Amino acid sequence: MIFNSIHFLVFFMVVTILFFQLKQQKLRVWLLLLSSCYFYMTFVPLYILILFFTIIIDYVAGIYIHNSAGHKRKMLLVVSIVANVGILVFYKYFNFLLGSFEPLIEYLVPHYQLPYIDIILPIGLSFHTFQAMSYTIEVYRGNQKPERNFVVYALYVMYYPQLVAGPIERPQNMLPQFHEYRKYNWDNIKEGISRMLWGFFKKVVIADRVSIAVDHCFYNHENLSSVTLLIGAMLYSIQIYCDFSGYSDIAIGASKVMGINLMENFNQPYISKSVSEFWTRWHISLSTWFRDYLYIPLGGNRKGEAKRKRNVFIVFLLSGLWHGANWTFVIWGAIHGVLVTIMPHKPNIGKLNKYAASAFLIVANFIVVTFCWVFFRAANIGEAIDYIWGIVTMKSGGLNAGLNGVELVVSVFFILVMMLREYKWQKHFIQKDSSFWVYLSLMVIVCYFFGVFDENQFIYFQF
């Protein structure tokens, strides 16, 4: 089940109505858990067994970690982490790792048939693996008491709004909310529905429409002009932002309707003035996860500048690999790691006035990030290099971005609307009921008449 489908809209309404009809928190938790199981099983039903395998391990590990001390305590944490990472590696990276060694194996053992496995990657595996790991790590550190209620803990891992593509939540934020009875609150409902509508707008009106141009440019990059390729790359920057942040908006909004708060995952990333600032604004739940559970344990910035840069590079390298089993993601992460280590967080460009300097840095950083996204989008490293080479060599030719003139103008118009709304939005706009109903009607009309309803999956579902 995907958010941009009639199936989800019916599901959401039924679950939300039943949620407020139930007067006991225990029943509400059961409702949300069973609903979340159904939500996940609409993809590949059998894969829910993988989730419950790790849920049982981490639930038991959390209790025993809390009750143990010394070496035994650490070993229990290791068992939990190995179980989670082991499943992630098997399903997501087994064929990738095997393929990476294929030339060497072919050289040593000619004509040997490698044992590739024909499996479908479980939806959102990286997200719920990291969320589950954060629980046992926080229990080990003493920052979180073990959850004794198995149903509540299972819901923490399975909670349907953010199950598939985040935000990656911490137990300190989610577990207390699942124990607290939430009364019907009209302000929460208005805010939640408004946020969901904005997410739908970004997904179906912008992301899925510009994806037509992006696909055209990447599939035909050898035959297109440099201007067209540059536009295609820039549109992909917009597509991936609207697609991923749109999912987060819908997830945060759907949860807010029930009075359950999820963390913000984006904060206007494309107004960043440096790559390091970009990563404080993009996919915040993942960035802070790597900071707290990898960068700081590696030593952070406590052991000198050289080791700080090493730690930063390791984090970005693994962040790239987290995104997918392809060398393009590794290169993408490595490039960001290098840029963050060599570029200042707040660049100084000399004598330009404050506003001109800010505008220059924002545009320059957007271009840098856009070129990095080419590796993220390309099918392989060769295609990424060819695409970038096609831009920098200034190939001549007309504009052929896969959208006609009207569609391109409409797309640009809605992108500008999105930018203005994201950067100038005032929350009080929806506090009045009359404003809320106007906003709701307007967004439904825009999504209906200008949206692309192919039920395209969200980009980050593959991770």
Secondary structure by P-SEA (a helix, b strand, c coil): cccccaaaaaaaaaaaaaaaacccaaaaaaaaaaaaaaaaacccccaaaaaaaaaaaaaaaaaaaaacccaaaaaaaaaaaaaaaaaaaaaccaaaaaaaaaaaaaaacccccccccccccccaaaaaaaaaaaaaaaaaaccccccccaaaaaaaaccccccccccccccccccccccccccccaaaaaaaaaaaaaaaaacccccccaaaaaaaaaaccccccaaaaaaaaaaaaaaaaaaaaaaaaaaaaaaaaaccccccccccccccccaaaaaaccaaaaaaaaaaccccccccccccaaaaaaaaaaaaaaaaaaacccaaaaaaaaaaaaaaaccccccccccccaaaaaaaaaaaaaaaaaaaaaaaccccaaaaaaaaaaaaacccccccccccaaaaaaaaaaaaaaaaaaacccccccccaaaaaaaaaaaaaaaaacccccccccccccc
